[in-house]
Amino acid sequence: MRLKELRQKHNITQLKLAMDLNISQNSISRYETGERQAGYETLIAFADYFGVSVDYLLERTDNPAFLKE
């Protein structure tokens, strides 16, 4: 998952991200290291927060934009 990459690109600490999304900092750390997998609601929250698609977040595409039909 590109969570750490996005977080660092936006100069956001794990603690700030955790506080903004009401998730524990420990969970953020585990998502970033792959020790834990985020559920779909959390994935959507991350994608919305960074303005990218869930597919981009999950490394299924290199295009961060949402695909609109």
PDB file with SEQRES, HELIX, SHEET and CRYST1 records, atoms N, CA, C and O in Angstrom:
SEQRES   1 A   69  MET ARG LEU LYS GLU LEU ARG GLN LYS HIS ASN ILE THR          
SEQRES   2 A   69  GLN LEU LYS LEU ALA MET ASP LEU ASN ILE SER GLN ASN          
SEQRES   3 A   69  SER ILE SER ARG TYR GLU THR GLY GLU ARG GLN ALA GLY          
SEQRES   4 A   69  TYR GLU THR LEU ILE ALA PHE ALA ASP TYR PHE GLY VAL          
SEQRES   5 A   69  SER VAL ASP TYR LEU LEU GLU ARG THR ASP ASN PRO ALA          
SEQRES   6 A   69  PHE LEU LYS GLU                                              
HELIX    1 AA1 LEU A    3  LYS A    9  1                                   7    
HELIX    2 AA2 GLN A   14  LEU A   21  1                                   8    
HELIX    3 AA3 GLN A   25  THR A   33  1                                   9    
HELIX    4 AA4 TYR A   40  PHE A   50  1                                  11    
HELIX    5 AA5 VAL A   54  LEU A   57  1                                   4    
CRYST1    1.000    1.000    1.000  90.00  90.00  90.00 P 1           1          
ATOM      1  N   MET A   1       0.848  -1.178   0.000  1.00  0.00           N  
ATOM      2  CA  MET A   1       0.000   0.000   0.000  1.00  0.00           C  
ATOM      3  C   MET A   1       0.894   1.241   0.000  1.00  0.00           C  
ATOM      4  O   MET A   1       1.976   1.246   0.587  1.00  0.00           O  
ATOM      5  N   ARG A   2       0.429   2.264  -0.654  1.00  0.00           N  
ATOM      6  CA  ARG A   2       1.188   3.512  -0.786  1.00  0.00           C  
ATOM      7  C   ARG A   2       0.941   4.503   0.344  1.00  0.00           C  
ATOM      8  O   ARG A   2       1.244   5.687   0.191  1.00  0.00           O  
ATOM      9  N   LEU A   3       0.419   4.069   1.436  1.00  0.00           N  
ATOM     10  CA  LEU A   3       0.054   4.978   2.517  1.00  0.00           C  
ATOM     11  C   LEU A   3       1.252   5.781   3.019  1.00  0.00           C  
ATOM     12  O   LEU A   3       1.173   7.005   3.126  1.00  0.00           O  
ATOM     13  N   LYS A   4       2.341   5.117   3.322  1.00  0.00           N  
ATOM     14  CA  LYS A   4       3.517   5.818   3.848  1.00  0.00           C  
ATOM     15  C   LYS A   4       4.046   6.822   2.825  1.00  0.00           C  
ATOM     16  O   LYS A   4       4.395   7.949   3.177  1.00  0.00           O  
ATOM     17  N   GLU A   5       4.102   6.414   1.574  1.00  0.00           N  
ATOM     18  CA  GLU A   5       4.574   7.296   0.508  1.00  0.00           C  
ATOM     19  C   GLU A   5       3.717   8.556   0.427  1.00  0.00           C  
ATOM     20  O   GLU A   5       4.249   9.664   0.352  1.00  0.00           O  
ATOM     21  N   LEU A   6       2.411   8.396   0.441  1.00  0.00           N  
ATOM     22  CA  LEU A   6       1.501   9.545   0.368  1.00  0.00           C  
ATOM     23  C   LEU A   6       1.626  10.426   1.604  1.00  0.00           C  
ATOM     24  O   LEU A   6       1.656  11.652   1.504  1.00  0.00           O  
ATOM     25  N   ARG A   7       1.697   9.798   2.756  1.00  0.00           N  
ATOM     26  CA  ARG A   7       1.794  10.550   4.003  1.00  0.00           C  
ATOM     27  C   ARG A   7       3.067  11.392   4.017  1.00  0.00           C  
ATOM     28  O   ARG A   7       3.030  12.567   4.380  1.00  0.00           O  
ATOM     29  N   GLN A   8       4.185  10.801   3.626  1.00  0.00           N  
ATOM     30  CA  GLN A   8       5.443  11.535   3.620  1.00  0.00           C  
ATOM     31  C   GLN A   8       5.457  12.626   2.549  1.00  0.00           C  
ATOM     32  O   GLN A   8       5.999  13.709   2.768  1.00  0.00           O  
ATOM     33  N   LYS A   9       4.863  12.336   1.398  1.00  0.00           N  
ATOM     34  CA  LYS A   9       4.794  13.326   0.320  1.00  0.00           C  
ATOM     35  C   LYS A   9       4.058  14.584   0.772  1.00  0.00           C  
ATOM     36  O   LYS A   9       4.402  15.694   0.367  1.00  0.00           O  
ATOM     37  N   HIS A  10       3.037  14.398   1.619  1.00  0.00           N  
ATOM     38  CA  HIS A  10       2.250  15.526   2.115  1.00  0.00           C  
ATOM     39  C   HIS A  10       2.770  16.070   3.457  1.00  0.00           C  
ATOM     40  O   HIS A  10       2.136  16.922   4.079  1.00  0.00           O  
ATOM     41  N   ASN A  11       3.933  15.564   3.890  1.00  0.00           N  
ATOM     42  CA  ASN A  11       4.542  16.009   5.151  1.00  0.00           C  
ATOM     43  C   ASN A  11       3.597  15.879   6.339  1.00  0.00           C  
ATOM     44  O   ASN A  11       3.461  16.799   7.145  1.00  0.00           O  
ATOM     45  N   ILE A  12       2.955  14.736   6.432  1.00  0.00           N  
ATOM     46  CA  ILE A  12       2.009  14.464   7.511  1.00  0.00           C  
ATOM     47  C   ILE A  12       2.590  13.355   8.384  1.00  0.00           C  
ATOM     48  O   ILE A  12       3.048  12.333   7.872  1.00  0.00           O  
ATOM     49  N   THR A  13       2.570  13.553   9.681  1.00  0.00           N  
ATOM     50  CA  THR A  13       3.055  12.515  10.591  1.00  0.00           C  
ATOM     51  C   THR A  13       1.988  11.434  10.763  1.00  0.00           C  
ATOM     52  O   THR A  13       0.811  11.640  10.468  1.00  0.00           O  
ATOM     53  N   GLN A  14       2.430  10.295  11.240  1.00  0.00           N  
ATOM     54  CA  GLN A  14       1.472   9.226  11.538  1.00  0.00           C  
ATOM     55  C   GLN A  14       0.461   9.708  12.566  1.00  0.00           C  
ATOM     56  O   GLN A  14      -0.727   9.404  12.462  1.00  0.00           O  
ATOM     57  N   LEU A  15       0.922  10.448  13.545  1.00  0.00           N  
ATOM     58  CA  LEU A  15       0.031  10.934  14.598  1.00  0.00           C  
ATOM     59  C   LEU A  15      -1.020  11.888  14.042  1.00  0.00           C  
ATOM     60  O   LEU A  15      -2.194  11.782  14.397  1.00  0.00           O  
ATOM     61  N   LYS A  16      -0.620  12.817  13.178  1.00  0.00           N  
ATOM     62  CA  LYS A  16      -1.592  13.752  12.587  1.00  0.00           C  
ATOM     63  C   LYS A  16      -2.625  13.005  11.757  1.00  0.00           C  
ATOM     64  O   LYS A  16      -3.822  13.267  11.868  1.00  0.00           O  
ATOM     65  N   LEU A  17      -2.163  12.072  10.924  1.00  0.00           N  
ATOM     66  CA  LEU A  17      -3.093  11.286  10.114  1.00  0.00           C  
ATOM     67  C   LEU A  17      -4.054  10.513  11.004  1.00  0.00           C  
ATOM     68  O   LEU A  17      -5.257  10.475  10.749  1.00  0.00           O  
ATOM     69  N   ALA A  18      -3.522   9.907  12.034  1.00  0.00           N  
ATOM     70  CA  ALA A  18      -4.353   9.141  12.969  1.00  0.00           C  
ATOM     71  C   ALA A  18      -5.406  10.036  13.629  1.00  0.00           C  
ATOM     72  O   ALA A  18      -6.573   9.661  13.737  1.00  0.00           O  
ATOM     73  N   MET A  19      -4.983  11.210  14.063  1.00  0.00           N  
ATOM     74  CA  MET A  19      -5.921  12.124  14.718  1.00  0.00           C  
ATOM     75  C   MET A  19      -6.974  12.630  13.735  1.00  0.00           C  
ATOM     76  O   MET A  19      -8.154  12.709  14.078  1.00  0.00           O  
ATOM     77  N   ASP A  20      -6.557  12.973  12.516  1.00  0.00           N  
ATOM     78  CA  ASP A  20      -7.493  13.478  11.513  1.00  0.00           C  
ATOM     79  C   ASP A  20      -8.549  12.442  11.129  1.00  0.00           C  
ATOM     80  O   ASP A  20      -9.693  12.793  10.843  1.00  0.00           O  
ATOM     81  N   LEU A  21      -8.160  11.160  11.124  1.00  0.00           N  
ATOM     82  CA  LEU A  21      -9.089  10.103  10.698  1.00  0.00           C  
ATOM     83  C   LEU A  21      -9.658   9.297  11.864  1.00  0.00           C  
ATOM     84  O   LEU A  21     -10.391   8.330  11.661  1.00  0.00           O  
ATOM     85  N   ASN A  22      -9.314   9.705  13.087  1.00  0.00           N  
ATOM     86  CA  ASN A  22      -9.807   9.016  14.282  1.00  0.00           C  
ATOM     87  C   ASN A  22      -9.418   7.531  14.269  1.00  0.00           C  
ATOM     88  O   ASN A  22     -10.240   6.652  14.527  1.00  0.00           O  
ATOM     89  N   ILE A  23      -8.150   7.283  13.964  1.00  0.00           N  
ATOM     90  CA  ILE A  23      -7.572   5.943  13.950  1.00  0.00           C  
ATOM     91  C   ILE A  23      -6.354   6.007  14.860  1.00  0.00           C  
ATOM     92  O   ILE A  23      -5.730   7.063  14.966  1.00  0.00           O  
ATOM     93  N   SER A  24      -6.000   4.920  15.512  1.00  0.00           N  
ATOM     94  CA  SER A  24      -4.826   4.956  16.373  1.00  0.00           C  
ATOM     95  C   SER A  24      -3.541   5.061  15.547  1.00  0.00           C  
ATOM     96  O   SER A  24      -3.455   4.550  14.430  1.00  0.00           O  
ATOM     97  N   GLN A  25      -2.553   5.734  16.123  1.00  0.00           N  
ATOM     98  CA  GLN A  25      -1.254   5.867  15.457  1.00  0.00           C  
ATOM     99  C   GLN A  25      -0.632   4.495  15.264  1.00  0.00           C  
ATOM    100  O   GLN A  25       0.049   4.262  14.266  1.00  0.00           O  
ATOM    101  N   ASN A  26      -0.852   3.597  16.190  1.00  0.00           N  
ATOM    102  CA  ASN A  26      -0.333   2.240  16.091  1.00  0.00           C  
ATOM    103  C   ASN A  26      -0.921   1.526  14.871  1.00  0.00           C  
ATOM    104  O   ASN A  26      -0.211   0.789  14.188  1.00  0.00           O  
ATOM    105  N   SER A  27      -2.190   1.733  14.597  1.00  0.00           N  
ATOM    106  CA  SER A  27      -2.814   1.131  13.412  1.00  0.00           C  
ATOM    107  C   SER A  27      -2.200   1.682  12.137  1.00  0.00           C  
ATOM    108  O   SER A  27      -1.937   0.929  11.199  1.00  0.00           O  
ATOM    109  N   ILE A  28      -1.970   2.993  12.093  1.00  0.00           N  
ATOM    110  CA  ILE A  28      -1.331   3.603  10.921  1.00  0.00           C  
ATOM    111  C   ILE A  28       0.021   2.940  10.683  1.00  0.00           C  
ATOM    112  O   ILE A  28       0.348   2.569   9.556  1.00  0.00           O  
ATOM    113  N   SER A  29       0.796   2.794  11.739  1.00  0.00           N  
ATOM    114  CA  SER A  29       2.112   2.175  11.640  1.00  0.00           C  
ATOM    115  C   SER A  29       2.001   0.754  11.091  1.00  0.00           C  
ATOM    116  O   SER A  29       2.781   0.361  10.223  1.00  0.00           O  
ATOM    117  N   ARG A  30       1.053  -0.002  11.585  1.00  0.00           N  
ATOM    118  CA  ARG A  30       0.892  -1.387  11.132  1.00  0.00           C  
ATOM    119  C   ARG A  30       0.395  -1.471   9.693  1.00  0.00           C  
ATOM    120  O   ARG A  30       0.774  -2.387   8.963  1.00  0.00           O  
ATOM    121  N   TYR A  31      -0.447  -0.529   9.278  1.00  0.00           N  
ATOM    122  CA  TYR A  31      -0.864  -0.494   7.870  1.00  0.00           C  
ATOM    123  C   TYR A  31       0.344  -0.225   6.979  1.00  0.00           C  
ATOM    124  O   TYR A  31       0.492  -0.837   5.922  1.00  0.00           O  
ATOM    125  N   GLU A  32       1.202   0.689   7.411  1.00  0.00           N  
ATOM    126  CA  GLU A  32       2.360   1.054   6.609  1.00  0.00           C  
ATOM    127  C   GLU A  32       3.385  -0.070   6.498  1.00  0.00           C  
ATOM    128  O   GLU A  32       4.045  -0.207   5.467  1.00  0.00           O  
ATOM    129  N   THR A  33       3.521  -0.864   7.536  1.00  0.00           N  
ATOM    130  CA  THR A  33       4.496  -1.956   7.513  1.00  0.00           C  
ATOM    131  C   THR A  33       3.918  -3.248   6.959  1.00  0.00           C  
ATOM    132  O   THR A  33       4.650  -4.212   6.733  1.00  0.00           O  
ATOM    133  N   GLY A  34       2.617  -3.274   6.741  1.00  0.00           N  
ATOM    134  CA  GLY A  34       1.985  -4.484   6.222  1.00  0.00           C  
ATOM    135  C   GLY A  34       1.623  -5.499   7.291  1.00  0.00           C  
ATOM    136  O   GLY A  34       1.187  -6.605   6.973  1.00  0.00           O  
ATOM    137  N   GLU A  35       1.799  -5.136   8.552  1.00  0.00           N  
ATOM    138  CA  GLU A  35       1.441  -6.037   9.649  1.00  0.00           C  
ATOM    139  C   GLU A  35      -0.072  -6.172   9.786  1.00  0.00           C  
ATOM    140  O   GLU A  35      -0.570  -7.142  10.358  1.00  0.00           O  
ATOM    141  N   ARG A  36      -0.789  -5.199   9.261  1.00  0.00           N  
ATOM    142  CA  ARG A  36      -2.253  -5.179   9.353  1.00  0.00           C  
ATOM    143  C   ARG A  36      -2.809  -4.663   8.038  1.00  0.00           C  
ATOM    144  O   ARG A  36      -2.202  -3.805   7.398  1.00  0.00           O  
ATOM    145  N   GLN A  37      -3.959  -5.180   7.633  1.00  0.00           N  
ATOM    146  CA  GLN A  37      -4.605  -4.714   6.410  1.00  0.00           C  
ATOM    147  C   GLN A  37      -5.832  -3.885   6.766  1.00  0.00           C  
ATOM    148  O   GLN A  37      -6.615  -4.241   7.648  1.00  0.00           O  
ATOM    149  N   ALA A  38      -5.974  -2.786   6.065  1.00  0.00           N  
ATOM    150  CA  ALA A  38      -7.099  -1.884   6.308  1.00  0.00           C  
ATOM    151  C   ALA A  38      -8.366  -2.439   5.680  1.00  0.00           C  
ATOM    152  O   ALA A  38      -8.326  -3.023   4.597  1.00  0.00           O  
ATOM    153  N   GLY A  39      -9.490  -2.257   6.360  1.00  0.00           N  
ATOM    154  CA  GLY A  39     -10.788  -2.616   5.814  1.00  0.00           C  
ATOM    155  C   GLY A  39     -11.210  -1.601   4.765  1.00  0.00           C  
ATOM    156  O   GLY A  39     -10.576  -0.560   4.597  1.00  0.00           O  
ATOM    157  N   TYR A  40     -12.294  -1.920   4.060  1.00  0.00           N  
ATOM    158  CA  TYR A  40     -12.691  -1.040   2.950  1.00  0.00           C  
ATOM    159  C   TYR A  40     -13.061   0.358   3.414  1.00  0.00           C  
ATOM    160  O   TYR A  40     -12.771   1.321   2.704  1.00  0.00           O  
ATOM    161  N   GLU A  41     -13.683   0.510   4.563  1.00  0.00           N  
ATOM    162  CA  GLU A  41     -14.040   1.856   5.041  1.00  0.00           C  
ATOM    163  C   GLU A  41     -12.782   2.676   5.341  1.00  0.00           C  
ATOM    164  O   GLU A  41     -12.738   3.875   5.064  1.00  0.00           O  
ATOM    165  N   THR A  42     -11.776   2.034   5.900  1.00  0.00           N  
ATOM    166  CA  THR A  42     -10.522   2.715   6.193  1.00  0.00           C  
ATOM    167  C   THR A  42      -9.797   3.057   4.908  1.00  0.00           C  
ATOM    168  O   THR A  42      -9.238   4.147   4.792  1.00  0.00           O  
ATOM    169  N   LEU A  43      -9.793   2.152   3.938  1.00  0.00           N  
ATOM    170  CA  LEU A  43      -9.175   2.430   2.644  1.00  0.00           C  
ATOM    171  C   LEU A  43      -9.820   3.631   1.976  1.00  0.00           C  
ATOM    172  O   LEU A  43      -9.128   4.489   1.428  1.00  0.00           O  
ATOM    173  N   ILE A  44     -11.130   3.692   2.019  1.00  0.00           N  
ATOM    174  CA  ILE A  44     -11.851   4.825   1.442  1.00  0.00           C  
ATOM    175  C   ILE A  44     -11.487   6.118   2.175  1.00  0.00           C  
ATOM    176  O   ILE A  44     -11.307   7.163   1.550  1.00  0.00           O  
ATOM    177  N   ALA A  45     -11.380   6.040   3.491  1.00  0.00           N  
ATOM    178  CA  ALA A  45     -11.007   7.225   4.273  1.00  0.00           C  
ATOM    179  C   ALA A  45      -9.607   7.712   3.877  1.00  0.00           C  
ATOM    180  O   ALA A  45      -9.396   8.914   3.717  1.00  0.00           O  
ATOM    181  N   PHE A  46      -8.656   6.794   3.718  1.00  0.00           N  
ATOM    182  CA  PHE A  46      -7.304   7.175   3.281  1.00  0.00           C  
ATOM    183  C   PHE A  46      -7.338   7.792   1.883  1.00  0.00           C  
ATOM    184  O   PHE A  46      -6.724   8.831   1.640  1.00  0.00           O  
ATOM    185  N   ALA A  47      -8.053   7.151   0.978  1.00  0.00           N  
ATOM    186  CA  ALA A  47      -8.129   7.643  -0.404  1.00  0.00           C  
ATOM    187  C   ALA A  47      -8.758   9.038  -0.447  1.00  0.00           C  
ATOM    188  O   ALA A  47      -8.254   9.924  -1.139  1.00  0.00           O  
ATOM    189  N   ASP A  48      -9.840   9.234   0.280  1.00  0.00           N  
ATOM    190  CA  ASP A  48     -10.485  10.548   0.330  1.00  0.00           C  
ATOM    191  C   ASP A  48      -9.563  11.598   0.949  1.00  0.00           C  
ATOM    192  O   ASP A  48      -9.498  12.731   0.472  1.00  0.00           O  
ATOM    193  N   TYR A  49      -8.870  11.229   1.984  1.00  0.00           N  
ATOM    194  CA  TYR A  49      -7.972  12.154   2.692  1.00  0.00           C  
ATOM    195  C   TYR A  49      -6.881  12.672   1.760  1.00  0.00           C  
ATOM    196  O   TYR A  49      -6.567  13.863   1.757  1.00  0.00           O  
ATOM    197  N   PHE A  50      -6.305  11.763   0.968  1.00  0.00           N  
ATOM    198  CA  PHE A  50      -5.209  12.149   0.077  1.00  0.00           C  
ATOM    199  C   PHE A  50      -5.672  12.503  -1.332  1.00  0.00           C  
ATOM    200  O   PHE A  50      -4.858  12.911  -2.161  1.00  0.00           O  
ATOM    201  N   GLY A  51      -6.952  12.356  -1.616  1.00  0.00           N  
ATOM    202  CA  GLY A  51      -7.475  12.719  -2.937  1.00  0.00           C  
ATOM    203  C   GLY A  51      -7.016  11.791  -4.048  1.00  0.00           C  
ATOM    204  O   GLY A  51      -6.780  12.228  -5.174  1.00  0.00           O  
ATOM    205  N   VAL A  52      -6.891  10.509  -3.728  1.00  0.00           N  
ATOM    206  CA  VAL A  52      -6.475   9.522  -4.716  1.00  0.00           C  
ATOM    207  C   VAL A  52      -7.516   8.398  -4.768  1.00  0.00           C  
ATOM    208  O   VAL A  52      -8.396   8.305  -3.912  1.00  0.00           O  
ATOM    209  N   SER A  53      -7.393   7.563  -5.777  1.00  0.00           N  
ATOM    210  CA  SER A  53      -8.300   6.422  -5.869  1.00  0.00           C  
ATOM    211  C   SER A  53      -7.819   5.308  -4.940  1.00  0.00           C  
ATOM    212  O   SER A  53      -6.641   5.248  -4.587  1.00  0.00           O  
ATOM    213  N   VAL A  54      -8.729   4.442  -4.555  1.00  0.00           N  
ATOM    214  CA  VAL A  54      -8.369   3.276  -3.745  1.00  0.00           C  
ATOM    215  C   VAL A  54      -7.419   2.382  -4.539  1.00  0.00           C  
ATOM    216  O   VAL A  54      -6.490   1.809  -3.970  1.00  0.00           O  
ATOM    217  N   ASP A  55      -7.642   2.259  -5.844  1.00  0.00           N  
ATOM    218  CA  ASP A  55      -6.743   1.455  -6.677  1.00  0.00           C  
ATOM    219  C   ASP A  55      -5.315   1.991  -6.623  1.00  0.00           C  
ATOM    220  O   ASP A  55      -4.367   1.206  -6.572  1.00  0.00           O  
ATOM    221  N   TYR A  56      -5.145   3.300  -6.632  1.00  0.00           N  
ATOM    222  CA  TYR A  56      -3.810   3.887  -6.523  1.00  0.00           C  
ATOM    223  C   TYR A  56      -3.215   3.575  -5.154  1.00  0.00           C  
ATOM    224  O   TYR A  56      -2.050   3.192  -5.048  1.00  0.00           O  
ATOM    225  N   LEU A  57      -4.005   3.737  -4.127  1.00  0.00           N  
ATOM    226  CA  LEU A  57      -3.559   3.462  -2.767  1.00  0.00           C  
ATOM    227  C   LEU A  57      -3.088   2.013  -2.627  1.00  0.00           C  
ATOM    228  O   LEU A  57      -2.107   1.734  -1.938  1.00  0.00           O  
ATOM    229  N   LEU A  58      -3.796   1.100  -3.286  1.00  0.00           N  
ATOM    230  CA  LEU A  58      -3.466  -0.323  -3.202  1.00  0.00           C  
ATOM    231  C   LEU A  58      -2.455  -0.773  -4.252  1.00  0.00           C  
ATOM    232  O   LEU A  58      -2.186  -1.967  -4.389  1.00  0.00           O  
ATOM    233  N   GLU A  59      -1.892   0.189  -4.998  1.00  0.00           N  
ATOM    234  CA  GLU A  59      -0.880  -0.078  -6.025  1.00  0.00           C  
ATOM    235  C   GLU A  59      -1.397  -0.923  -7.187  1.00  0.00           C  
ATOM    236  O   GLU A  59      -0.643  -1.677  -7.801  1.00  0.00           O  
ATOM    237  N   ARG A  60      -2.685  -0.790  -7.482  1.00  0.00           N  
ATOM    238  CA  ARG A  60      -3.262  -1.487  -8.628  1.00  0.00           C  
ATOM    239  C   ARG A  60      -3.139  -0.656  -9.898  1.00  0.00           C  
ATOM    240  O   ARG A  60      -3.354  -1.158 -11.002  1.00  0.00           O  
ATOM    241  N   THR A  61      -2.792   0.622  -9.735  1.00  0.00           N  
ATOM    242  CA  THR A  61      -2.575   1.526 -10.858  1.00  0.00           C  
ATOM    243  C   THR A  61      -1.551   2.575 -10.432  1.00  0.00           C  
ATOM    244  O   THR A  61      -1.371   2.837  -9.243  1.00  0.00           O  
ATOM    245  N   ASP A  62      -0.890   3.164 -11.411  1.00  0.00           N  
ATOM    246  CA  ASP A  62       0.035   4.254 -11.125  1.00  0.00           C  
ATOM    247  C   ASP A  62      -0.618   5.615 -11.333  1.00  0.00           C  
ATOM    248  O   ASP A  62       0.026   6.651 -11.165  1.00  0.00           O  
ATOM    249  N   ASN A  63      -1.896   5.611 -11.697  1.00  0.00           N  
ATOM    250  CA  ASN A  63      -2.650   6.842 -11.913  1.00  0.00           C  
ATOM    251  C   ASN A  63      -3.424   7.161 -10.632  1.00  0.00           C  
ATOM    252  O   ASN A  63      -4.350   6.429 -10.282  1.00  0.00           O  
ATOM    253  N   PRO A  64      -3.066   8.231  -9.932  1.00  0.00           N  
ATOM    254  CA  PRO A  64      -3.747   8.543  -8.679  1.00  0.00           C  
ATOM    255  C   PRO A  64      -5.165   9.098  -8.846  1.00  0.00           C  
ATOM    256  O   PRO A  64      -5.914   9.178  -7.873  1.00  0.00           O  
ATOM    257  N   ALA A  65      -5.536   9.480 -10.068  1.00  0.00           N  
ATOM    258  CA  ALA A  65      -6.834  10.129 -10.300  1.00  0.00           C  
ATOM    259  C   ALA A  65      -7.979   9.121 -10.198  1.00  0.00           C  
ATOM    260  O   ALA A  65      -7.829   7.930 -10.469  1.00  0.00           O  
ATOM    261  N   PHE A  66      -9.119   9.656  -9.797  1.00  0.00           N  
ATOM    262  CA  PHE A  66     -10.340   8.877  -9.816  1.00  0.00           C  
ATOM    263  C   PHE A  66     -10.771   8.690 -11.253  1.00  0.00           C  
ATOM    264  O   PHE A  66     -10.633   9.608 -12.062  1.00  0.00           O  
ATOM    265  N   LEU A  67     -11.283   7.535 -11.586  1.00  0.00           N  
ATOM    266  CA  LEU A  67     -11.831   7.319 -12.922  1.00  0.00           C  
ATOM    267  C   LEU A  67     -13.307   7.647 -12.872  1.00  0.00           C  
ATOM    268  O   LEU A  67     -14.058   7.031 -12.115  1.00  0.00           O  
ATOM    269  N   LYS A  68     -13.730   8.611 -13.672  1.00  0.00           N  
ATOM    270  CA  LYS A  68     -15.129   9.021 -13.681  1.00  0.00           C  
ATOM    271  C   LYS A  68     -15.791   8.523 -14.956  1.00  0.00           C  
ATOM    272  O   LYS A  68     -15.228   8.600 -16.048  1.00  0.00           O  
ATOM    273  N   GLU A  69     -16.970   8.026 -14.787  1.00  0.00           N  
ATOM    274  CA  GLU A  69     -17.717   7.523 -15.953  1.00  0.00           C  
ATOM    275  C   GLU A  69     -18.705   8.543 -16.445  1.00  0.00           C  
ATOM    276  O   GLU A  69     -19.419   8.293 -17.416  1.00  0.00           O  
TER     277      GLU A  69                                                      
END                                                                             
